[in-house]
Amino acid sequence: MLRLISRAAAAAAALSKQRNDTVLTSTSILIHQFFYSTKTQTKSSKKKQDDNKKSSKSKSKSSDANSLSAPAAAQADSADDLESVRARARRLAEDDRNPSLDVGPNHRPLFTKTTSLSLLTRKDACTYFKFSEDELNAMLPEGLPTGMLGEFKDSMRYALLVRQSFLDIRDNFRRIVDPSLQSTNGPKIRKQIVLDGPLCCGKSITLAMLVHWAREEGWLVLYVPRGREWTHGGYFYKNPQTGLWDTPLQAENVLKASIPLSQDFIKYNESHLRELPCQILDPIPLGEGAGVGLLKGVDSKEISEGSTLFDLVQMGINQMHASVGVVVRLRKELSLVKDIPVLIAIDQVNAFRSMMHNDMMVGAFSHSTAVGKLRKDLPHVPVDARINLPRYSPDEAATVCHYYLRQRLVSREVFSEENWKKVYYLANGNGAEMRMLVPLMH
């Protein structure tokens, strides 16, 4: 029953979070917490619901009670829920002044003292890494994965579990850029990786953390957090010149994400693109614009000598007819960049091909948006590209549950090793389900 409840809540939460195109603001966590009690019932809320059911069955003699409408009752409950959230936020702020609470299983530190994803080591695995809102906005201006948003919202803290799987993938790309780190006895390096694994095993979060790390290192990263948008919805047409289906609106959005316009963002990509000259000077083919069709008498746009990749991207942003051609050209130009490391990172990579090249590329397969499972033999993908990410191990689950205890998702009176293990085995290590079930301990 608990599992059914948690799955229903998770499905409702997923629907409400679709198209989360903006990153978190300073008040967003508290605002989202307003809806928290609709997914997880505390003892007091259960008692209130039971009392409401009893009163609805009995005949009341009070005209005031009979006149109380359902919307009014819901509004009263919502006000109580909001006040409960605010009270929890106040208690968490007080807890931050008490370091003795930051204890994980077996009295190990719950949070790592390391302040950079680049400096994390194996000793930091199974601890939580703290982020700041500003650095998340700066490093991931394209938006945060739904799972990451859910974790921040429910825990009311910008922190993520450091998993050994993330460290292994990070070190794989680190060894590619720095051959001195390679060894004959070490693991085989892979320039192309497809992250696979069961639903809610952390693929999107791992990918986002990898993008954060690479940009922290000064790399040029082309990050597509919602690859499904390239093949579902929007405007598309069959290009008569190539025979391929073009999506000009999606192409334009990707180019805009490459150059954040807000002054609050640290413009990592823009600074790199301004310094990199265009190495291919062939004209950019023009296609259709959404709702405006083809340009009359013009089928291409010249690239002047001395243009930079920034100028190329600006062309695609300023003229929708060139957006698809610019994205295709940008992809080719990135393959020719040698001065700085370049990483292509695509979430929901299901519809993207090909990986048969020499560029560093990582994609996360989405089971939530897919029909069926990922086939064993992937066309146009290296045979050893797939990496299966596991769900939480018992050690990771222990840390996760102690973290939720620290964040007051469950009371200390009911928290025990036996109870958190019940949650772990009931959810089968599914991170989202565990987060839904922990508050139901009793």
N, C-alpha and C positions, 0 to 999 in steps of 0.2 A: 504493500500500500504506500509506504513512504517513497518507494522508487517511482511509483506512478505519479504521486504528488509532485515530486521533484522534477520529473520529466515534463509534466504539464506546465509547471512554473518556468522551466528553462525554455520551453517552446514559446510561451507568452513573452518572456523577456527577449528572446531572439527576434520576435516579430516587431517588438517595440523599439528595437535598437537598429533596425535596418537603415542603411544609408546614413550612418554616423559620419558625416563628412567634415565635421569640425572637431578639433582637439579639445581637451578638457579645459574649462575655465576655472577660476579659483572657487566659484560657488557651485559648480556643476555636480560635484559629489554630494553635497548636502541636498541639492534639489532632487537628484535621482533617488536619494534615500527616502524621499517622501513616499515612494512606491514600494519600499522594502517590505513592509508588513503584509502586502498583498501576496507575497511569495513565500514568506516564512512566518509562521504563527508562533508567538510566544505563549506562555501559559496564561497570561492575562487576557490576550486576545481570544484564546480558545474559550476561556470562561465567559467573556463578553458575548461570544457567538452562541454559546449554550444558553445563556440567559435570554438572548433575543429570541431563540427558537422556542423556549418555554413560554415566553410572554406572548408570542404570536399564536400559540395553540390555545391559550387560555383567554376567556372573554374578560376584557377590561371594562370597569365601570367609569373610568375616567375619560371624559371627552377630549382632554388634552392628549392623552396617549393615543386615542383613536385618530386624532388629527395629525399626528406626527408622520410626515411623508417619508418615503424611502430616500429621496435625495437629501432631505434634511438630516436623516440618520447617518447617511454616508458621509455628509459634510462634517458631522460631529466626529465620526470615527477618523476621518482624514486629519482633522485638527489634532486629535490625540496622537495619531501616528507621527505627525510632523514634530510635535513637541517631544515625543519619545526619541526621535532621531536627533533633535537638537541636544537633548540631555546626554545621549550617547556621545555626541561630538565633544561636549564639554568634559565628559569623563575621560575620553581619550586624550584630550589636551592635557588634563591633569596627569594621566598615566605617563605621558612623555617626559615628565619631570622625575620619574622614578625608574632609573635604569635596571633596578632589580627585577622588573617585570619582563625584560627582554631576554627571556630564557626559553630555550627550546627543549626537545627531549633529551633526557640524560644530562640535564643541566648544561647543555652546550649553548653557546651564544646563538640567539635567534637571528640577528642581523650581522652581516659582514661589515667590517670597518673600512673595507676597500671602497674608494670613491670613484673608481673608473672601471668600466667593463673590460678595458684593455688589461688591467692589472689583476683581474680575477684569476685564481689558480684552483687546482683540484681541492685545496683545503677549504675553499669557499663554497663548494658544492653543498647543497642541503642547508643553505642559509638564505636570507632575504636581502636583496640589493635595493637600496632606497634611491628613487629618482626624485627630481624636482620638476614642478610643472613647467618651468621655463625651459629646461633642457629637453623635455619631451616635445614642447612646441617647436623648439629649434631643430631638433634632430629628425622629427617625424611630422613635418608640416602637412604631409599628404593625409594624415589621419591615423587613428589608432585602431588596431583590430578589435572586433567585438568582444572577444574573450578577455583582452587586456582591459577594456572599458568596464566589463562586468566585474573583474577582479578589483579594480580600483574603487568602483562604486560600492560594492558590498563590504570591502574591508576598510573603506574610508582612509586609505593611505596609498601613496604612489610607491609601491614596492612589489617586486616579483621574485619568485623562487629562482635561485641559481641552480640550474640542472647540469649534470655532467654532459648530457647530450648537446647542450648549447656550447659548452666549452670545447668539446671535440670538433664541432663544425667550425667554430671561430678559429681554432688552431689550424684546421685544415687550410683555410684561406690565408692565414698568416704565413704558413710555410710556403705557399705558392709565391707570395710576394717577397719573402726573405728565404732564399734557398739555403742559407747557412743554418737554418733551423731544421732542415731535413736530415734524416739519417737512414742508413740502409736497413736498419731493423725497425724503423718506425712504420706507422700505418701508411697505406697508399694515399697519395693526395688525389683529390678529384676537383677538377675545374668546374664541372657541372654537377649539380645536386638537385634531386627531387625529394622533398620531405614528404614522407607518407606515414601512415599510422592510423589507429582507430580514431573515431570521432572524439573531439575534446581532449586530445593528447598533447596539445600545446604547439602545433605546427606554426600557426600564424604568429603566436607570441615569440617563438624562437626566431622566426624570420624577421620580425620587427626589431628584436634585440640585436640581431646580426647587422641590420641596416644601421641601427643606432651606433654600434661599435665601429663599423666601417667609416661612417661619417666622422666619428670621434677621432679616427686615425687620419682623417684628411682625404679619404678616398672620394672619388666621384661615383655616386650611386644613383642609378635609375630605378626607382621603387614604384611598383604598381600594387597598391594594397587591395584593390578590388578588381581582379582580372576578369571576373564574370561580366562586368559591365561592357567589356569589349565584344561580347558575343550575345548578350541578352538585352533587349530593349534598345531605346535610342533610335538614331537614324542610321541606316546603312543602305548601300546600293552596290550593284555589281559594276566594277570598273571595266569598261569595254576595252581598254588598252592592255590590262593585265589579266583579266578574267577572274580577278579576286574580289572579295566583298570588302569594301572600304567603310570605315566608321569615322567620319570627319569630326563629329562632336567629341567622341572619346579620345581621338588623337589630340584635339585641341586641349582637352582637360589634362592629359598627361604632360603636355608641354608647359602648361601653366603651373603644374605641380613642380616642374623642374626648376622654375624660377619663382620662389615665393615673393609676392608683392608686399606683404605686410612688413612694416618696419620692426615688428616684434620678432621676426624670424632672423636667425643668423643664416645668411645666404651662402651656404656651402657650395651648392651647385653653380650658382651664378658666378662666384669668384673663379671657379675652375673653367667654366664655359667661356668666360671673357678672355682667358689666357690661351685657349686652345684654338689654333687656326683650322679652318676647313681644309681638308686634304683632298676632297673630291669636289671639283668645280663644275661638274655636269649640271645642266639646268634641272630644276625641281619640277616634275610633272604636276599639273594642276588637275584636280578632280572636281566633283560636285560639292557645293556647299549646302548645308541643311536648309531646305525650303527655298533655295535660290537657284539651284541647278548649276550648269556649267557656265563659265565665262565665254562670251562670244568672241571668236577670233583669236583667243589666247589659249594655248595648251601647256605652257611651261613658264617658269620664272627663273631668270638668270641669277647666278651667285657671283658677285663681284670678287675679284682677286683681293686677298687680304682679309676676307670675311672670317669671323670667328664662329665657334659653335653657338655662342650667345646670339650672334646675328641670325644664324640659321633658325634657332628656336623662336626668336622674335618674329621671323617671317611666318612661321606656322601659327603663331598666336594672332598676329595682325590680319592674316588672310586665311580664312577657313578653307578656301579652295586648295591651299597648299599644305594644310595640316597633316594629312595622311602621308603625302610625299616627304614632308619634313621628318616625321617620325621614322619612316623607313630609312631615310638618309642618315638621320642621327644614329640609328642603330648601326649602320655601316661605319660611320665616323668613329663611334666609340670603340669599335674593333681595332681601329688604327692608332688609338691613343697609347703612347708608350711612356709618357712623362710621369703619370700618376696611375695608381691602380684604379681600375674601373670594375664595378660590380653591378650586375643586372639582377634585381630581386623582384619576383612576381608572386603575389599571393593569389590563390585560386587559379593555379597555373594550368588547370585541366585542358583548356582549349589552345594553349600556346605551343607552337613548334617553330623552329627546331632548336635542339641543343647540340647539333653536330657541328661544332665550331671550337675555336680555341679560347673563347672568352670565359671569364668567371661569371657563372650564372647559377642562381639558386631559386627554386620555385617550391611553393607549398601546395600540395594537392588538397582540394576542398571536398570532403565527403558530405558536408551539409548541403552543397549546391550541386552535387553530382548525381547521376543516375547509375546505380551499380557501383562496383568497386573498380579500383585502378587495375587495368590489365597487367599481366605479368611482363609481357614484352611490349615496351613502349616504342612506337614508331618515332624515328628521328631523335632518339634519346640514347646516350651511351648505356650499355648493358649494366654497368656498375654504378649508375648515377643515383639509384634509389637508396634512401636511408630511412629506415622505419623507426619512428620515434615511439617509445613506449608510454603508456599511461604511468601514473605515479607508482613508484616502488613503495614497499612498506616504510622504508626510511624517509623517503620524500613525503609520504602521507603523514607520517608522525610530525614532521616539521610543519607541514601545511596546517594541520589541525591545531598545533600549539600556537601557530601564528594567528589563526582565527580566534583562539582563546584570548590571546593578547589583544586583539582588536575588538573584543567584546561581542563577537557573533554568537557566543555561547557562554553561559555563566560557569564560574569555577565550581559551583555546588554540584553540578551534574557532569562536569567533564572528568573523564577517567580514561585510562589506557584501554580498558575493555570497551568503552563506548566509542572512542574514536576508531578502534579497529572494526567495530560493527559498521560504522559509516563507510570505512574504506572498502570492506568486502561487499557491502550492499551496493556501492557505486562502482565496484570493480575498477577502482583507480581513476574513474572519470572525474577530472578536475571540476567541471561545472556542476555535476551532480553532488560531489562532496561539499561544495560551497553551499548548495541548497539544503543539504541534509544536516550539516553540523548544527544549525540553530534548533533542530528538532530533537536534539538529545534530551533525554529525561531519565 
